[in-house]
């Protein structure tokens, strides 16, 4: 990871929050009945790294572990009422935005974020290829115009962000993380975390960057499996770690190593994709891989031995 100075603006936003017994993150996301992503993912991942999730339901997926087949959104009034009721009661350190289903819901969230301008927004753009094309276009347009100006950190897979933010790219090379960050910055985003960049020898890179410079990056060995919920897991962990007071580069590195362990210990509950084990650290003693017994243990396996803030379960 590149050693850079801390970002004073983001640190000041976090420092200005009122203290609480546990850092609280207001999370906008859908219900996912597979448990791969959505609100259940947010709650478990945030608790695992030492924060409390305030889940705001934006709708419900119709899916199994193989694929998403439909989505039923809640109306924007229901989303708005859930969020504002909690935000008026509990001090919120960070706002996390996952999939919210409609432009109207994005508008309600953007208005709330504007009203709570001292609270950083960590936003995730998932792969929407399962959805109808007209709904995808409307959602992406609304996200770009309404939510990106409120976003502190944007997270997404390289291919997803590239298609969305640089649809007319004509360069001879593929756009890099800084190119994507520059495109996001035109809509007001100061930092972008680009994941899934392919590297030689079966490795992938994940890069936190501003338009001006790369702030941090973490390289991992590619795991031969198809996962569901990885992006939500990473976004939830990063939002929670920022809420606990970590600076952005350190929180990014910690969240990426946490995700790597979740994927390394992933499981397949059904006939489809592998789900990250977000409670890998809570396995009974003896169930986790012993480094001495297995020389092929995944690099970075010891990075996240105990949950941040020693959360008890």
C-alpha positions as CSV (number, residue, x, y, z in Angstrom):
1,X,0.0,0.0,0.0
2,X,1.3,3.4,-0.9
3,X,2.0,5.6,2.2
4,X,0.2,8.9,1.7
5,X,-0.8,11.7,4.1
6,X,-4.3,11.4,5.6
7,X,-7.1,13.2,4.0
8,X,-8.0,16.2,6.2
9,X,-11.5,16.8,4.8
10,X,-12.7,13.2,5.3
11,X,-11.1,13.0,8.7
12,X,-12.8,16.3,9.8
13,X,-16.2,14.9,8.7
14,X,-15.6,11.9,10.9
15,X,-14.2,13.8,13.8
16,X,-17.2,16.1,13.9
17,X,-19.6,13.3,14.6
18,X,-21.1,12.9,18.1
19,X,-19.5,10.1,20.0
20,X,-21.5,6.9,20.6
21,X,-21.0,3.6,22.4
22,X,-20.5,2.0,19.0
23,X,-20.1,3.6,15.6
24,X,-23.4,3.6,13.6
25,X,-23.8,3.3,9.8
26,X,-27.0,4.2,8.1
27,X,-27.2,1.5,5.3
28,X,-29.6,1.7,2.3
29,X,-29.9,-1.6,0.6
30,X,-32.3,-4.3,-0.5
31,X,-33.3,-7.5,1.2
32,X,-31.5,-10.5,-0.4
33,X,-33.2,-13.8,0.5
34,X,-30.0,-15.7,-0.4
35,X,-28.0,-13.9,2.2
36,X,-25.3,-13.2,-0.3
37,X,-25.6,-9.4,-0.3
38,X,-28.2,-6.8,0.8
39,X,-29.1,-5.8,4.3
40,X,-28.2,-9.1,6.0
41,X,-24.7,-8.8,4.5
42,X,-24.4,-5.2,5.7
43,X,-25.4,-6.0,9.2
44,X,-23.0,-9.0,9.6
45,X,-20.0,-7.4,7.9
46,X,-20.4,-4.2,9.9
47,X,-20.7,-6.0,13.2
48,X,-17.7,-8.1,12.3
49,X,-15.4,-5.0,12.0
50,X,-16.9,-3.2,15.0
51,X,-19.8,-1.0,13.9
52,X,-23.6,-1.1,14.2
53,X,-25.7,-1.2,11.1
54,X,-28.9,0.8,10.9
55,X,-30.6,-1.0,8.0
56,X,-33.0,0.9,5.7
57,X,-34.8,-1.5,3.4
58,X,-35.2,-0.2,-0.2
59,X,-37.0,-3.3,-1.6
60,X,-36.5,-7.0,-2.1
61,X,-34.7,-9.1,-4.7
62,X,-36.3,-12.3,-6.1
63,X,-33.2,-14.5,-6.4
64,X,-31.5,-17.7,-5.4
65,X,-27.7,-18.4,-5.2
66,X,-27.6,-18.7,-9.0
67,X,-29.1,-15.5,-10.2
68,X,-31.4,-12.5,-9.6
69,X,-34.7,-12.8,-11.5
70,X,-36.6,-9.7,-10.3
71,X,-36.7,-6.8,-7.8
72,X,-39.6,-5.3,-5.9
73,X,-38.8,-1.7,-4.8
74,X,-40.3,0.1,-1.8
75,X,-41.7,3.5,-2.6
76,X,-39.5,6.5,-1.8
77,X,-41.7,7.7,1.1
78,X,-41.2,4.4,2.9
79,X,-37.4,4.6,2.3
80,X,-37.3,8.2,3.4
81,X,-39.4,7.7,6.5
82,X,-37.3,4.8,7.7
83,X,-34.0,6.7,7.3
84,X,-35.1,10.0,8.8
85,X,-36.7,8.4,11.8
86,X,-33.4,6.6,12.6
87,X,-31.2,9.6,11.8
88,X,-33.1,11.8,14.1
89,X,-32.7,9.3,16.9
90,X,-29.2,7.9,16.5
91,X,-26.0,9.8,15.6
92,X,-24.9,8.5,12.2
93,X,-21.1,8.4,11.4
94,X,-21.3,7.2,7.8
95,X,-24.1,6.6,5.2
96,X,-23.7,3.5,3.0
97,X,-25.6,3.1,-0.2
98,X,-26.1,-0.3,-1.9
99,X,-28.8,-1.1,-4.5
100,X,-31.9,1.0,-3.9
101,X,-34.0,0.1,-7.0
102,X,-35.5,3.3,-8.3
103,X,-34.5,6.9,-9.3
104,X,-37.1,8.1,-6.7
105,X,-35.3,6.3,-3.9
106,X,-32.0,7.7,-5.1
107,X,-33.5,11.1,-5.0
108,X,-34.7,10.6,-1.4
109,X,-31.3,9.4,-0.3
110,X,-29.5,12.3,-2.0
111,X,-31.8,14.8,-0.2
112,X,-31.1,13.2,3.1
113,X,-27.4,13.1,2.5
114,X,-27.6,16.8,1.6
115,X,-29.4,17.5,4.9
116,X,-26.6,15.6,6.8
117,X,-23.8,17.1,4.8
118,X,-21.3,16.4,7.6
119,X,-21.8,12.6,7.2
120,X,-19.6,10.8,4.6
121,X,-21.4,8.7,1.9
122,X,-19.9,5.4,0.8
123,X,-21.7,4.3,-2.4
124,X,-21.5,1.0,-4.3
125,X,-22.5,0.4,-7.9
126,X,-23.2,-3.3,-8.5
127,X,-23.4,-5.2,-11.8
128,X,-27.0,-4.6,-13.0
129,X,-26.8,-6.8,-16.1
130,X,-29.7,-9.0,-14.7
131,X,-32.1,-6.1,-15.0
132,X,-34.2,-4.6,-17.9
133,X,-32.2,-2.2,-20.0
134,X,-34.5,0.8,-19.7
135,X,-34.5,0.4,-15.9
136,X,-30.7,0.2,-15.9
137,X,-30.4,3.4,-17.9
138,X,-32.8,5.3,-15.7
139,X,-31.1,4.1,-12.5
140,X,-27.5,4.9,-13.7
141,X,-28.6,8.4,-14.9
142,X,-30.2,9.2,-11.5
143,X,-27.3,7.8,-9.6
144,X,-24.8,9.9,-11.6
145,X,-26.8,13.1,-11.4
146,X,-28.3,12.9,-7.9
147,X,-26.1,10.7,-5.7
148,X,-22.6,11.0,-7.1
149,X,-22.4,14.7,-6.1
150,X,-23.1,13.6,-2.5
151,X,-20.6,10.6,-2.6
152,X,-17.4,10.6,-0.6
153,X,-16.1,7.2,-1.8
154,X,-17.5,5.3,-4.9
155,X,-16.9,1.6,-5.0
156,X,-17.3,-0.7,-8.0
157,X,-15.7,-3.4,-10.1
158,X,-13.5,-2.1,-12.9
159,X,-15.7,-3.4,-15.7
160,X,-18.9,-2.0,-14.2
161,X,-17.5,1.4,-13.5
162,X,-15.8,1.6,-16.9
163,X,-19.0,0.8,-18.8
164,X,-21.0,3.3,-16.7
165,X,-18.6,6.3,-16.4
166,X,-16.6,5.9,-19.6
167,X,-19.0,4.5,-22.1
168,X,-17.4,6.3,-25.1
169,X,-13.7,5.6,-24.2
170,X,-11.6,5.6,-27.4
171,X,-8.1,5.2,-26.0
172,X,-5.8,2.5,-27.3
173,X,-5.4,1.1,-23.8
174,X,-8.1,0.2,-21.3
175,X,-8.9,3.0,-18.8
176,X,-7.1,2.6,-15.6
177,X,-8.3,3.4,-12.0
178,X,-7.3,7.1,-12.3
179,X,-9.2,7.5,-15.6
180,X,-12.3,6.1,-13.8
181,X,-11.7,8.4,-10.8
182,X,-11.4,11.4,-13.1
183,X,-14.7,10.5,-14.7
184,X,-16.3,10.1,-11.3
185,X,-14.8,13.4,-10.1
186,X,-16.6,15.3,-12.8
187,X,-19.7,14.5,-10.9
188,X,-18.2,15.5,-7.5
189,X,-16.7,12.2,-6.2
190,X,-13.3,12.8,-4.5
191,X,-12.3,9.1,-4.1
192,X,-12.9,5.9,-6.1
193,X,-12.1,2.4,-5.1
194,X,-11.8,0.3,-8.3
195,X,-11.8,-3.5,-7.7
196,X,-11.0,-6.6,-9.8
197,X,-8.2,-5.3,-12.0
198,X,-6.6,-8.3,-13.7
199,X,-2.9,-8.8,-13.2
200,X,-0.5,-11.4,-14.5
201,X,0.0,-14.8,-12.7
202,X,-3.6,-15.1,-11.6
203,X,-3.7,-12.0,-9.3
204,X,-6.1,-9.1,-9.1
205,X,-5.5,-5.5,-7.9
206,X,-7.8,-3.2,-6.1
207,X,-7.0,0.5,-6.2
208,X,-8.1,3.5,-4.1
209,X,-7.5,6.6,-6.1
210,X,-8.3,10.3,-6.5
211,X,-8.1,12.0,-9.9
212,X,-4.6,13.1,-9.0
213,X,-2.9,10.1,-7.4
214,X,-3.2,6.5,-6.3
215,X,-3.7,6.5,-2.5
216,X,-3.6,2.8,-1.8
217,X,-3.8,-0.6,-3.6
218,X,-3.9,-4.2,-2.5
219,X,-3.1,-7.2,-4.7
220,X,-4.5,-10.6,-4.0
221,X,-4.3,-14.0,-5.6
222,X,-7.4,-14.8,-7.7
223,X,-9.7,-17.4,-6.1
224,X,-11.2,-19.8,-8.6
225,X,-14.8,-19.4,-7.7
226,X,-17.8,-17.3,-8.7
227,X,-18.9,-15.2,-5.7
228,X,-22.2,-13.4,-4.9
229,X,-22.1,-10.5,-2.4
230,X,-18.4,-9.6,-2.6
231,X,-19.1,-5.9,-3.5
232,X,-21.6,-5.4,-0.7
233,X,-19.3,-7.0,1.8
234,X,-16.4,-4.7,0.9
235,X,-18.5,-1.6,0.9
236,X,-20.1,-2.4,4.2
237,X,-16.7,-3.2,5.8
238,X,-15.2,0.0,4.5
239,X,-18.1,2.2,5.6
240,X,-18.0,0.6,9.1
241,X,-14.2,1.0,9.5
242,X,-14.4,4.7,8.5
243,X,-17.2,5.1,11.0
244,X,-14.9,3.7,13.8
245,X,-12.4,6.4,13.0
246,X,-9.9,4.9,10.6
247,X,-8.4,7.1,7.9
248,X,-9.4,6.2,4.4
249,X,-6.3,4.4,3.1
250,X,-6.0,2.3,6.2
251,X,-9.7,1.5,6.2
252,X,-9.5,0.5,2.6
253,X,-6.6,-1.9,3.2
254,X,-8.3,-3.4,6.2
255,X,-11.6,-3.8,4.4
256,X,-9.9,-5.5,1.4
257,X,-8.1,-7.9,3.6
258,X,-11.3,-8.7,5.5
259,X,-13.0,-9.4,2.2
260,X,-10.1,-11.6,1.1
261,X,-10.6,-13.8,4.2
262,X,-14.3,-13.8,3.7
263,X,-13.9,-15.1,0.2
264,X,-11.1,-17.5,1.2
265,X,-13.5,-19.1,3.7
266,X,-16.6,-18.8,1.4
267,X,-19.2,-21.6,1.2
268,X,-21.8,-22.8,-1.3
269,X,-25.1,-23.2,0.5
270,X,-27.1,-24.0,-2.6
271,X,-26.5,-25.0,-6.3
272,X,-25.2,-21.6,-7.4
273,X,-22.5,-19.1,-6.4
274,X,-20.3,-19.1,-3.4
275,X,-21.2,-16.8,-0.5
276,X,-18.5,-15.0,1.5
277,X,-18.2,-16.1,5.1
278,X,-18.3,-12.8,6.9
279,X,-17.9,-14.5,10.3
280,X,-14.8,-16.5,9.4
281,X,-13.1,-15.4,12.5
282,X,-15.9,-16.9,14.7
283,X,-15.3,-20.4,13.5
284,X,-14.8,-22.9,16.5
285,X,-11.2,-23.4,17.3
286,X,-9.6,-26.0,15.1
287,X,-11.9,-25.4,12.1
288,X,-9.8,-22.7,10.5
289,X,-6.8,-23.5,8.4
290,X,-3.5,-24.1,10.4
291,X,-0.7,-22.2,8.7
292,X,1.9,-24.8,9.7
293,X,-0.2,-27.7,8.6
294,X,-1.0,-26.1,5.2
295,X,1.8,-24.3,3.4
296,X,-0.7,-23.2,0.8
297,X,-2.6,-21.0,3.2
298,X,-3.8,-17.8,1.4
299,X,-1.5,-14.8,1.6
300,X,-2.8,-12.3,4.1
301,X,-4.6,-14.9,6.1
302,X,-3.3,-13.5,9.4
303,X,-4.1,-9.9,8.6
304,X,-7.5,-9.9,10.2
305,X,-7.3,-12.2,13.1
306,X,-9.6,-10.4,15.5
307,X,-12.5,-8.1,14.7
308,X,-11.8,-4.4,15.0
309,X,-12.8,-2.9,18.4
310,X,-12.9,-6.5,19.8
311,X,-16.6,-7.0,19.0
312,X,-18.0,-9.8,21.0
313,X,-20.3,-12.4,19.5
